[in-house]
Amino acid sequence: MKKYQQIYQILKEQILEEKYLVGDFLPSENDLKEHYQVSRDTIRKSLNLLQEEGFIKTVQGMGSQICRQAHFDFPVSQLTSYQEIVKASGLRSETNVIRLEKISIDEKGAKKTGFPLHRLVWKVTRQRVVDGVASVLDIDYLDRELIPGLTKEIAQHSIYQYIEEDLKLQIGYAKKEILISPIDNRDKILLDLGKDQHVVTVRSQVHLADGRQFQFTESRHKLDKFHFVDYAERRKS
């Protein structure tokens, strides 16, 4: 590991351990240079890595300021919408609807989503920005017969609210798969990945209470923005 990477790791650990709090400033480049006995260029490389990952921002004339490190507790075992998670966490977030299109499920799509071949669906691509950092990419497939009239405005606000309050449908259960995936070109464009080479992918087949599948979602998450949590209860055999 190169010297600038070592210093980056040390400073990152100090920030995560809250030696420096949100709003605090790191020591100046000169102070860091003297402390670690390295060149100014080495210190700047370390600070650039911290900035790329959203740990610090540069304030003109003042130095490197610690940014809020927002983490979601993502409830794996619960069927909770993104907007409900945001509201419960009290985080500043915005949704950008990148694309809303009508497609027919092909053979590859049928294997991936669980929808039958030739099923007409909405495909919705949404970017979630948390505290100014593009952190989540959601790709949703929704049955057009069950979920008619979908618009970009609905997708930007809350699809689940539209389903439950406007369409009066009861969302029942989901089958979820969680994996670590290599980043692809779409991730590179729509997520603020920094040096990350992987994302956390959550794939969900979601059904109404009567058992009909109405949704398949592939949700791709920036690694350092989420804690995936579950709640387990021991059952005696």
C-alpha positions in Angstrom: 0.0 0.0 0.0 1.4 3.4 -1.0 1.9 6.1 1.6 -1.0 8.3 0.5 -3.3 5.3 0.7 -2.1 4.6 4.3 -2.7 8.2 5.3 -6.1 8.1 3.7 -7.0 4.9 5.6 -5.8 6.5 8.9 -7.9 9.7 8.4 -10.9 7.7 7.2 -10.8 5.6 10.4 -10.5 8.7 12.5 -13.6 10.2 10.9 -15.6 7.0 11.3 -14.5 6.7 14.9 -15.7 10.4 15.3 -12.3 11.8 16.3 -13.5 14.5 13.8 -17.2 15.3 13.9 -19.4 16.5 11.1 -18.6 20.2 10.5 -15.0 19.9 12.0 -12.0 20.6 9.8 -9.0 18.3 9.3 -5.6 19.8 10.2 -4.2 21.9 7.4 -2.2 20.4 4.6 1.0 21.8 6.1 0.2 20.3 9.5 -0.6 16.9 8.0 2.6 17.1 5.9 4.7 17.7 9.0 2.9 15.1 11.1 3.3 12.3 8.6 6.6 13.5 7.2 5.5 13.3 3.6 5.2 15.7 0.7 2.3 18.0 0.1 1.4 16.0 -3.1 1.1 12.9 -0.9 -1.3 14.6 1.5 -3.4 16.0 -1.4 -3.7 12.5 -2.9 -5.0 11.3 0.5 -7.5 14.1 0.8 -8.7 13.6 -2.8 -9.6 10.0 -1.9 -11.5 11.2 1.1 -13.4 13.8 -1.0 -14.2 11.2 -3.7 -15.9 9.0 -1.1 -17.8 11.9 0.4 -16.0 12.1 3.8 -14.8 15.7 3.3 -15.5 18.7 1.2 -13.1 21.6 0.4 -14.2 25.0 1.9 -12.4 27.9 0.2 -9.9 29.5 2.5 -10.7 27.1 5.4 -9.6 23.6 4.4 -11.1 20.2 4.4 -14.4 19.9 6.3 -16.0 16.7 7.5 -19.3 15.8 5.7 -22.2 14.0 7.1 -21.8 10.3 6.5 -25.4 9.2 5.9 -26.1 5.5 6.3 -29.5 3.8 5.9 -30.5 0.9 8.1 -32.1 -1.1 5.2 -34.6 -3.6 6.7 -34.0 -6.7 4.7 -36.8 -8.7 6.2 -39.4 -6.0 5.8 -41.3 -4.9 2.7 -40.6 -1.1 3.0 -40.5 1.5 0.3 -37.5 3.7 -0.3 -39.5 6.8 0.7 -40.6 5.2 3.9 -37.0 4.4 4.8 -35.9 8.0 4.0 -38.7 9.4 6.2 -37.9 7.1 9.1 -34.2 7.9 8.8 -34.7 11.7 8.6 -32.3 12.0 5.7 -32.2 14.5 2.9 -32.9 12.7 -0.3 -34.3 13.3 -3.8 -35.4 11.0 -6.6 -34.6 11.5 -10.3 -36.7 9.5 -12.7 -34.2 8.7 -15.5 -36.5 6.8 -17.7 -40.1 5.4 -17.8 -40.9 3.1 -20.7 -43.3 0.4 -21.8 -41.7 -3.0 -22.7 -42.7 -6.6 -23.3 -40.9 -9.2 -21.3 -38.6 -11.3 -23.5 -37.1 -14.7 -22.7 -34.1 -13.2 -20.8 -36.4 -10.8 -18.9 -38.7 -13.7 -17.9 -35.8 -15.6 -16.3 -34.6 -12.5 -14.5 -37.9 -11.0 -13.3 -40.3 -13.9 -12.8 -42.9 -12.4 -15.1 -44.2 -14.6 -17.9 -43.0 -14.2 -21.5 -44.5 -11.3 -23.4 -46.0 -9.8 -20.2 -46.4 -6.0 -20.7 -44.7 -4.1 -18.0 -43.5 -0.6 -17.0 -39.7 -0.3 -16.7 -38.7 2.5 -14.4 -35.1 3.6 -13.8 -34.7 5.9 -10.8 -31.6 7.6 -9.3 -31.7 8.2 -5.5 -29.5 11.1 -4.3 -28.7 11.1 -0.5 -27.2 14.3 0.9 -26.0 15.3 -2.5 -24.5 11.9 -3.3 -26.0 9.6 -6.0 -26.3 6.5 -3.8 -29.0 4.1 -5.2 -30.0 3.1 -8.7 -33.5 1.4 -8.8 -34.7 -0.5 -11.9 -38.3 -1.5 -11.4 -40.6 -3.7 -13.6 -44.3 -3.3 -12.9 -47.2 -5.2 -14.4 -49.1 -2.7 -16.6 -52.4 -4.6 -16.2 -52.2 -4.4 -12.4 -50.5 -1.0 -12.3 -52.1 1.2 -15.0 -51.6 4.9 -15.5 -48.1 5.1 -14.1 -46.4 8.5 -14.7 -43.0 10.0 -14.0 -44.6 12.2 -11.3 -45.9 9.1 -9.5 -42.5 7.4 -9.9 -40.7 10.4 -8.5 -43.0 10.6 -5.4 -44.0 7.0 -4.4 -45.2 4.1 -6.5 -46.3 2.2 -3.4 -48.4 5.0 -2.2 -50.1 5.1 -5.6 -50.7 1.4 -5.5 -52.1 1.3 -2.0 -54.0 4.6 -1.9 -55.1 5.2 -5.5 -55.4 1.7 -6.9 -56.6 0.3 -3.5 -54.4 -2.8 -3.9 -52.9 -4.6 -0.9 -49.1 -5.3 -1.2 -48.4 -8.7 0.4 -44.9 -10.2 0.4 -41.6 -10.3 -1.4 -38.8 -12.7 -2.2 -35.4 -11.0 -1.9 -31.9 -11.8 -3.0 -28.9 -9.8 -1.8 -25.5 -10.0 -3.5 -22.3 -8.0 -4.2 -22.1 -7.2 -7.9 -19.3 -5.7 -10.0 -20.2 -2.2 -11.2 -21.4 -1.8 -14.8 -21.4 1.2 -17.2 -24.8 2.3 -16.0 -23.6 2.4 -12.4 -20.6 4.5 -13.5 -22.8 7.1 -15.1 -25.6 7.3 -12.5 -23.9 6.6 -9.1 -21.2 8.5 -7.3 -18.9 5.5 -6.9 -15.5 7.0 -6.1 -13.0 4.1 -6.2 -15.7 1.5 -5.6 -15.7 -1.5 -8.0 -18.8 -3.2 -6.6 -22.3 -2.3 -5.5 -24.8 -4.1 -3.1 -27.6 -5.4 -5.3 -31.0 -6.2 -3.8 -33.4 -8.1 -6.2 -37.0 -8.5 -5.2 -40.0 -10.2 -6.6 -43.0 -8.5 -5.0 -46.6 -9.9 -4.8 -50.0 -8.6 -3.9 -51.7 -10.1 -0.9 -53.7 -12.4 -3.3 -50.4 -13.9 -4.6 -50.2 -12.1 -8.0 -46.7 -10.7 -8.8 -46.9 -7.1 -9.7 -43.2 -6.0 -9.4 -39.6 -7.0 -9.9 -36.9 -4.6 -8.6 -33.2 -4.5 -8.9 -31.8 -2.0 -6.5 -28.1 -1.2 -6.7 -26.6 0.5 -3.7 -23.4 2.4 -3.1 -21.3 0.3 -0.7 -20.8 2.9 2.1 -24.4 4.2 2.3 -26.3 1.3 3.7 -26.3 -1.1 6.7 -28.4 -4.1 5.7 -30.1 -5.3 8.9 -32.5 -8.2 9.7 -34.5 -9.1 12.8 -34.4 -12.8 13.8 -36.5 -14.6 16.3 -35.5 -18.0 17.6 -38.2 -20.7 17.2 -38.0 -23.9 19.2 -38.4 -27.1 17.1 
